[in-house]
Each structure stands twice: as C-alpha cells, then as structure tokens.
Amino acid sequence: MVIVLIYQASSSVPPMSTPVIDLSSPKPAPSTTQAPIFTATTMTTTTTRPLSPPQQQSITNSELVARVTVLEQKFANFEQKSKTLDNTTHNLRSRVFNLEHRDLPYMIDETIKYAVQVALQAPLRDHFRDLPEADMKEMLHQRMFKTGSYKSLPKHIALYEALEASMEQAQRDEFFAERDKSCKR
C-alpha cells in the first residue's frame, strides 16, 4: 500500500484529499478458465487545517504609503549620518597617528638624554658612595654657594637653608660627642 500526502498552502481553497492506492497482489482465481485479474482500490482521506483568524485592515493604503515614505526618509538620514561618522572616525584616526609620530623624535631625544645622563653619573655616584655624608654635604654646599643657583627659585632657597641647618646640626652633634669623650678622660 502506498500513501501520498498532499498539503495545500492556501486556506482559501477547499481542503485537498489524499488518495490511497492499494497495489496488492491479485486474488487467486481459478486457473482453468481465466487469466489473473488485478484490482485497484482508491480510498480518500480528507485533511483540513484550522484557518487563521482574518486580519482586520484598519490602516488604509495611503496611510501605509505615508509610513513607508517616512521610514525610507529616516533610513536615508541614518545612512548619511553613518557615512559622516565613518569619515570623522577615519579623520580622527589619521590625526592621532600623525600626533603620535610627531612626538616620536622628542621621545627619542628624551630617552637618549636620560641614558647619557645615567651613564655619566654612574662613575660620580660610585666616587661619592665611598665619601662620608658630611663630606658630601660640604661639597654640595660649596658648589651651591659658588654658583648661586639656589637663589633662582624659592624652593631651592628653602633646600639650601635646610642643607645648612643639617650641616650645623651635624657639627654640633660632632662637637658634643668629642667634648663628652674628652671629659670622660
């Protein structure tokens, strides 16, 4: 038995029927007088689908055309704004790229200056590392006094005065330590 299903796409047409064709072997017949007889039986099955509720058309065609026109205008405006933003983004990227590369020579110069300064100061640091603190303060004080560089900024003046006060305190402490040592003898 072969079953063929046929579905209808539209609900406005009456439902289709499904024919069923039976192709079974023929029934035995007496072999003396007749040739075999084949029989075909057709059975019909009807399938119906529920109809969706009819839609109400409360909007007229002119209103739909007006809405579509408004949407098309909004879409065109959106595309224009999108193109403008893309161009602006591209221009800003270009400017940032140029600014980064404009500062590149300055950054290279600063890096080289720093590396040279560190390289030149390393031997001096090694030399001063071996000196006592009092000697380093005395050398710094003499150099600042000779050049007068501390007078350029109020902050430098304050640091110079703090250096002098520190040196005086160290000298007083040293004096009292020697005096106590000599009194104990």
Phi, psi and omega in degrees: 000135180242132179243127179244120180262135179236123179252144179260133183281329184252144182267357181277349179263147179300151183300147181276159176255156180250108180283142176241121183251126181262114180247046179285164182293153184293159178284143181296140179238159179298131187281353184282323188242333188237155173277162181299144180245131177259139178241146177235134181240135179245126178238136184249130176242131182255129179243127178241145177253147178291139180278141175285152182295143181294140180277141178270133179261091180268348181255129180278167181298323181294324177293320177298317179297320179295318179295317179298319179298316179298316179297320178296320178295317178298319179296318179297317178297319178298317178298319180295316178297321179297317178296319179297315179296321177298316178296317179298316178299317179297317180296319180294320177299319180296318180295317179298317179300315179295318180295320179297320182280338177291322180280350184300313179299322178297316180295323178294316179300315180297320180295318179294316179301315181296316181297319179294318180299316179296318181294323180284329183277343182301313178296323179295317179299317179299320180293315183285338180298328182279344182280150173292157183300321181297320179294320179296318179296319180296316179297316179297317180299313180298316181296317180294322182291318180295313185280333182071016183295337182290344183279354185287326182227145178301327179295321179292323177298316180297320179293320179298316179295323177294323177296316178298316180297320179295320179293318178297318178298317179296320179293319178298314179299319180295318179298312181295324179296318180289322180296316178296324181292319181287329178289328180288339181281000000 
